Structures are given as C-alpha cells and as structure tokens.
C-alpha cells in the first residue's frame, strides 16, 4: 500500500513530548500573513499579488469554499493509497509543485531548495523558464527525481528549441506550456513598488545561460547586462502565437505536453485535437485576468469536454488538503501547488517547502479517510454539494 501521509501528525505530537513544536504553522492559510511580516514588500507583493484588485484570486478561493464535502461512514479506510498515475508516471500523491519564477527573491537557495524538497517527498517539481537558477543546476540538485519543465514560449524559435533540448538533456520528463501570459497583466502591487525583478537580471538564468539567446547579443551578458535584459524583454513571450503553432512543440519535444492556463472547454478540445497530452485548468492564481472565472468553477466543464481524452490537472487557489480533495472530486487528476510552497521557502528554505508538502498531504490523507475513501480513484462529484449562496 502507499505511504500513510497522515502519520506526519503523530510525528509532530511525538516531537512535542520533548518540547519541540513545528517551526511553521500547520494551517497553511496562515503562511501568507507570516511572509508579509517577515519579507520585504517587493518580493512579497510579487508572490502574493494578483491582477487588478485581486478579484480573481478571491474567486479561486470562493469557488473551492462554495463546494462542501459530504463524508461517508463505515467504509474500510484502514489502508490507504494516495498514489496516482499522471502523464504515464507513477506519483506518490496527486500533487506536483507548480512553476513559480524568480524564487531567489524569496530565499537565497531559490529553486534548488524547492526542488530538493520536492525530490525528498517524491513530488514532481515544475521548473519555471523564468527561474533564478539554470535548469541544469536544478536538475543536478534533484538527482533522478521527477521533474517537469515549464515553457514561457519565446518569440525566438531558436531559443525555444534550445530550451527544449536542454530540458530534455537535463532529464525533465513533461513539458508544461503556459499560455495565459503572452504579456504581463496589470498588477498593482508590483506597479506600486515599481518592482519587476527581470529588469535587474533576476529570473533570467535560463536565458542568460542559453547559447541561442547569447547568439542574439552583441556582447557577452556580463559585459553589457542591460542589453541582455532588453533582449530578454523583447523575446520573453509572443502574443502572436495561435493554435497551429503547437506543431512546433510536438516537433521539438517527444515527451508529454501539457497546456497551462486553459479555462474554456473549447480551448481544452482544441488542445486535445492538437494532440496535446493534458491541460492545467488555471488562471495563473488570479495573476493575469482580473474579473476572471474562478478556476474550480471552470474545472468541471473542462473535465466534461476532454476528461476522457487527456489528463486534466488543476491549480489556482489550492491552500489545504480539502482543496485538493475537492479538485479531485471535480475531475482533476492531480493539482499543482504554487504560492504556499513559495511562502514555505521564504520562511524556512528547503525545510519550509517540505513542511508545506507534508502538511498538505497529511491533511489530504485524513480528509480522504474521514470522508470514506481509501484512494483518490473513488472520489467523484457525488462527494460534494455546492452552497446555494
């Protein structure tokens, strides 16, 4: 049987016998406030902030809150197994760490610390194109652990091709292509601080270390960093891309390809028709379109459209174990976790990320068992009701 993640609670209680209590809260919804108190307004705003007045981030939480679990009794939940198969890989639980860029603004150990934490718990780590650390270095930190690569699809096809070749060579198995950021949204918390790390060459490590990127520069990066930054800004993403362009990805990547940022069933169908392997139902955690549909409200329609043809993953608004339960009940195969692990990183490095993963999966394990399920496979829409208000 699978690992009993719930045993983490007894580990905590037993440590308490010697006067040791957890360094971070076990209610992961408290991490944001703690991070706000301890880190500077620029980095905190960049991670915690959202598009516009934050209405989409609130809608994400509300869409999950509105759905309530209906526990079932007297079912044998003595032995539980949270493991799932996602994109042809066996995972110990229906969880991966979402791609989040520029992690060096939160902690000096940056992406490597988060990647090592994920590897230690057997959870896939998704590396952002916009990471502070070159992808090869992150891969090395993870050993042979499961890792996925997120692509911000650059204007320059040679840079895109180079990124894909490097990621494949570094052992990244799945490609996660973010579609919802062809340009940066209006983000007041960043604007009010005039805070954009990329303009200081932070979060550009994959680009500055890339031979195809360097070929477009007149001077080496270290001789003219400003020119390198402007070259990056000019190619970071491409608002002109359309569905036929997906053929380029298929030609240059032979593993699974997942499109992230899909909230409309017709877009999910187009992804399936284009031969993609999956979609992530996501609104970028509310960071791109203010006033957008809550991600959990979009999820059932996407599952109904393509759930039998491709892998449907979910992110945006996940904070607790019961949030994961609800996403699975709505048809997601697994969830990607973003901000909470980044707060854990900012507060306590690798140990903080491991704390977040273990708390989340302990809570999921307990929620599953206490609701009458021994495995994610038996959870479905009938396990939820929706508040009428």
C-alpha positions in Angstrom: 0.0 0.0 0.0 1.0 3.6 -0.3 2.6 5.8 2.3 0.3 7.0 5.1 1.0 10.7 4.8 -1.3 11.2 7.8 1.4 9.8 10.1 3.0 13.2 10.0 0.6 14.4 12.7 1.8 11.7 15.1 5.4 12.7 14.3 4.5 16.3 15.3 2.7 15.2 18.5 5.6 12.8 19.5 8.2 15.6 18.9 6.0 17.7 21.3 6.9 15.3 24.1 10.4 16.8 24.1 9.0 20.3 23.8 9.5 20.7 20.0 6.7 22.3 18.1 6.6 22.9 14.3 8.6 26.0 13.1 5.8 27.0 10.7 2.0 26.9 11.1 0.3 23.7 10.1 -2.7 25.7 8.9 -1.1 26.7 5.6 -3.5 29.5 5.0 -1.6 31.4 7.7 1.7 31.4 5.7 0.9 34.4 3.5 0.4 36.7 6.5 3.6 35.4 8.1 5.5 36.0 4.9 4.1 39.5 4.7 5.5 40.3 8.1 9.0 38.8 7.5 9.9 39.6 3.9 10.2 42.9 2.0 7.2 44.5 0.2 8.7 43.9 -3.3 9.2 40.2 -3.1 6.1 39.6 -1.0 4.0 41.6 -3.4 5.4 39.8 -6.4 4.4 36.4 -5.0 1.2 37.3 -3.1 -0.1 39.9 -5.6 -2.7 39.4 -8.3 -4.1 41.2 -11.3 -6.3 44.2 -10.8 -8.0 44.4 -7.4 -7.4 40.7 -6.7 -10.9 39.7 -7.6 -9.8 36.6 -9.5 -7.6 35.3 -6.7 -10.6 35.7 -4.4 -12.9 33.9 -6.9 -10.5 31.0 -6.9 -10.8 30.6 -3.1 -14.5 31.2 -3.2 -15.1 28.6 -5.9 -13.4 26.0 -3.7 -15.0 27.2 -0.5 -18.5 27.0 -2.0 -18.2 23.3 -2.6 -18.6 21.2 0.5 -17.5 17.7 1.2 -20.2 15.1 2.2 -18.4 12.5 4.3 -19.5 8.8 4.2 -19.3 6.4 7.1 -18.4 2.8 7.9 -16.2 2.3 4.9 -12.9 0.5 5.3 -10.2 3.2 5.2 -7.7 1.4 7.3 -5.2 1.0 4.4 -4.9 4.0 2.1 -3.0 4.7 -1.1 -2.8 8.2 -2.4 -0.7 7.2 -5.4 -1.9 8.1 -8.9 -0.6 7.9 -12.4 -0.1 11.2 -14.2 1.2 11.5 -17.8 2.5 8.0 -17.6 4.4 8.4 -14.4 3.6 6.9 -11.0 3.3 9.6 -8.3 3.0 9.0 -4.6 0.2 11.5 -4.3 -1.9 13.7 -6.7 0.4 16.7 -6.2 3.2 18.5 -8.0 4.8 21.8 -7.3 3.7 24.5 -9.8 6.2 26.5 -11.8 6.9 29.8 -10.0 9.6 32.1 -11.3 12.3 34.1 -9.6 12.5 32.1 -6.4 15.8 33.8 -5.4 13.7 36.8 -4.3 12.3 34.6 -1.5 15.3 32.7 -0.4 19.0 32.5 -1.4 18.7 28.7 -2.0 16.0 29.5 -4.5 14.8 26.8 -7.0 17.3 24.2 -5.8 15.9 24.2 -2.3 12.3 23.8 -3.5 13.4 21.1 -6.0 15.3 19.2 -3.3 12.3 19.4 -1.0 10.0 18.0 -3.8 12.5 15.3 -4.5 12.7 14.3 -0.8 9.0 13.8 -0.7 8.7 12.2 -4.2 6.6 15.1 -5.5 7.3 16.4 -9.1 8.9 19.8 -9.2 8.0 22.0 -12.2 10.8 24.4 -13.0 9.8 27.8 -14.5 11.5 29.2 -17.6 11.9 32.3 -15.5 13.9 30.7 -12.7 16.8 32.3 -10.9 18.9 29.1 -11.5 19.8 27.4 -14.8 17.8 24.3 -15.4 20.9 22.0 -15.4 21.8 23.1 -11.9 18.2 22.4 -10.6 18.3 19.0 -12.3 21.5 18.2 -10.6 20.1 19.2 -7.2 17.2 16.7 -7.8 19.2 13.6 -8.8 16.8 11.3 -10.6 13.6 12.7 -9.0 10.6 13.5 -11.2 10.8 17.0 -12.8 8.8 18.9 -15.3 9.8 22.0 -17.3 7.5 25.0 -17.8 8.0 26.9 -21.0 7.2 30.6 -21.5 7.2 30.3 -25.3 9.7 32.9 -26.5 9.4 34.8 -29.8 12.8 33.5 -31.0 12.2 29.9 -32.2 15.9 29.1 -31.8 15.8 30.0 -28.1 12.6 27.9 -27.7 14.2 24.9 -29.4 17.4 25.3 -27.3 15.3 25.4 -24.1 13.5 22.2 -25.1 16.7 20.4 -26.0 18.4 21.5 -22.7 15.4 20.4 -20.6 15.3 17.0 -22.3 19.0 16.5 -21.8 18.6 17.5 -18.1 16.0 14.8 -17.5 12.8 16.9 -17.4 10.1 14.5 -18.5 7.0 16.6 -19.1 6.6 20.0 -20.8 4.2 22.5 -19.3 3.5 25.3 -21.7 2.0 28.4 -20.0 -0.5 30.0 -22.5 -2.1 32.7 -20.2 0.9 35.1 -20.1 1.5 36.3 -23.6 2.1 39.6 -21.8 2.2 40.7 -18.1 -1.1 41.7 -16.6 -1.8 44.9 -14.7 -0.5 44.0 -11.2 -0.9 47.0 -8.8 1.2 45.6 -6.0 4.2 45.3 -8.4 3.4 48.6 -10.1 3.1 50.5 -6.8 6.6 49.3 -5.9 7.9 49.6 -9.5 9.1 46.1 -8.8 10.0 43.8 -11.7 13.0 41.5 -10.9 13.7 40.6 -14.5 14.8 44.2 -15.3 17.6 43.6 -12.8 18.6 40.3 -14.5 16.9 38.2 -11.8 14.8 35.3 -13.0 16.7 35.3 -16.4 19.2 32.5 -15.6 17.9 30.1 -18.2 18.1 32.8 -20.9 21.4 34.3 -20.0 23.0 30.8 -19.9 21.5 29.8 -23.3 23.7 29.6 -26.4 20.8 30.6 -28.8 20.0 33.6 -26.6 23.6 34.6 -26.3 23.9 34.4 -30.1 21.5 37.3 -30.3 23.7 39.6 -28.2 26.5 41.9 -29.5 28.5 41.5 -26.3 28.6 38.7 -23.6 26.0 39.1 -20.8 28.5 40.2 -18.2 29.9 42.9 -20.4 26.5 44.5 -21.2 23.9 43.2 -18.7 21.4 45.9 -19.7 21.5 44.9 -23.3 20.9 41.3 -22.3 17.9 42.3 -20.2 16.4 44.2 -23.1 17.0 41.3 -25.4 15.1 39.1 -22.8 12.2 41.6 -22.5 11.8 41.7 -26.3 11.5 37.9 -26.7 10.1 36.7 -23.3 6.7 35.9 -24.8 4.8 36.2 -28.0 1.2 37.4 -28.2 1.0 36.4 -31.9 1.1 32.7 -31.2 -2.0 30.7 -32.3 -3.2 27.0 -32.2 -1.3 25.9 -35.4 2.0 26.9 -33.7 1.6 23.9 -31.3 3.1 21.8 -34.1 6.5 23.3 -33.3 6.3 22.0 -29.8 5.4 18.5 -30.9 8.3 18.5 -33.4 10.8 19.6 -30.7 9.6 17.6 -27.7 9.0 13.9 -27.6 7.5 13.6 -24.1 4.1 14.6 -22.7 3.0 18.2 -23.4 0.5 20.0 -21.1 -1.0 23.4 -21.8 -1.4 25.5 -18.7 -4.0 28.3 -18.3 -7.0 26.6 -20.0 -10.4 27.6 -18.5 -12.7 27.3 -21.6 -13.9 23.8 -22.7 -13.4 24.8 -26.4 -9.8 25.6 -25.7 -9.4 22.2 -24.0 -10.9 20.5 -27.0 -8.6 22.4 -29.3 -5.7 21.2 -27.2 -6.9 17.6 -27.4 -7.4 17.9 -31.2 -3.8 19.2 -31.5 -2.5 16.1 -29.9 -1.6 17.6 -26.5 -1.4 15.2 -23.6 -3.1 17.4 -21.0 -4.2 20.8 -19.8 -3.9 22.6 -16.5 -7.1 24.3 -15.6 -5.6 27.5 -14.2 -6.0 31.3 -14.2 -2.4 31.8 -13.1 -3.5 32.1 -9.5 -5.5 35.2 -10.4 -2.4 37.0 -11.6 -3.4 37.5 -15.2 -7.0 38.4 -15.8 -8.9 40.4 -13.2 -12.6 39.5 -13.1 -11.9 36.0 -14.5 -13.8 32.9 -13.7 -12.7 31.0 -10.6 -10.5 28.1 -11.6 -12.6 25.5 -9.7 -15.7 26.8 -11.4 -14.1 26.2 -14.8 -12.8 22.8 -13.9 -16.0 20.6 -14.3 -16.7 22.0 -17.8 -13.2 21.2 -19.0 -13.3 17.7 -17.5 -16.7 17.1 -19.2 -15.2 18.3 -22.5 -11.9 16.4 -22.6 -11.6 14.3 -19.4 -11.8 11.1 -21.4 -9.2 12.2 -23.9 -6.4 13.8 -21.9 -5.0 14.4 -18.4 -6.7 17.3 -16.7 -4.7 19.0 -13.9 -5.7 21.9 -11.7 -4.2 24.9 -10.0 -5.2 28.3 -8.7 -6.5 28.7 -5.1 -5.2 25.4 -3.6 -4.2 26.0 0.0 -5.4 23.0 2.0 -5.8 19.2 1.8 -9.5 19.6 1.5 -9.0 21.9 -1.5 -7.1 19.0 -3.2 -10.0 16.6 -2.3 -12.4 19.0 -3.9 -10.4 19.4 -7.1 -10.1 15.6 -7.5 -13.9 15.3 -6.9 -14.4 17.8 -9.7 -12.4 15.6 -12.0 -8.8 16.8 -11.8 -6.1 14.0 -11.9 -3.8 15.9 -9.7 -3.2 19.5 -8.5 -0.2 21.9 -8.9 0.6 23.9 -5.7 2.0 27.4 -6.1 2.1 30.2 -3.5 2.0 28.1 -0.3 5.3 26.3 -1.1 6.9 29.6 -2.1 5.9 31.0 1.3 7.4 28.0 3.0 10.6 28.6 1.0 10.7 32.2 2.0 10.2 31.4 5.7 12.4 28.4 6.1 14.1 27.3 2.9 14.1 23.7 1.9 12.7 22.6 5.3 9.8 25.1 4.9 8.9 23.6 1.5 9.0 20.1 2.9 6.8 21.2 5.8 4.2 22.6 3.3 4.2 19.4 1.2 3.9 17.1 4.3 1.1 19.2 6.0 -0.9 19.4 2.7 -0.7 15.6 2.0 -1.3 14.7 5.7 -4.4 16.8 5.6 -5.5 15.3 2.2 -4.9 11.8 3.6 -7.0 12.5 6.6 -9.7 14.2 4.6 -9.9 11.3 2.3 -10.1 8.7 5.1 -12.6 10.7 7.2 -14.8 11.2 4.1 -14.9 7.4 3.5 -12.2 7.0 0.8 -9.1 4.8 0.7 -7.9 6.1 -2.6 -8.3 9.1 -4.9 -9.9 6.8 -7.5 -13.2 6.6 -5.6 -13.7 10.4 -5.2 -16.3 12.0 -7.6 -18.8 14.8 -8.0 -21.3 12.9 -5.7 -18.9 13.6 -2.8 -19.6 17.3 -3.0 -22.6 19.6 -2.7 -22.5 23.2 -3.7 -23.6 26.1 -1.4 -26.5 27.9 -2.9 -25.1 31.3 -1.8 
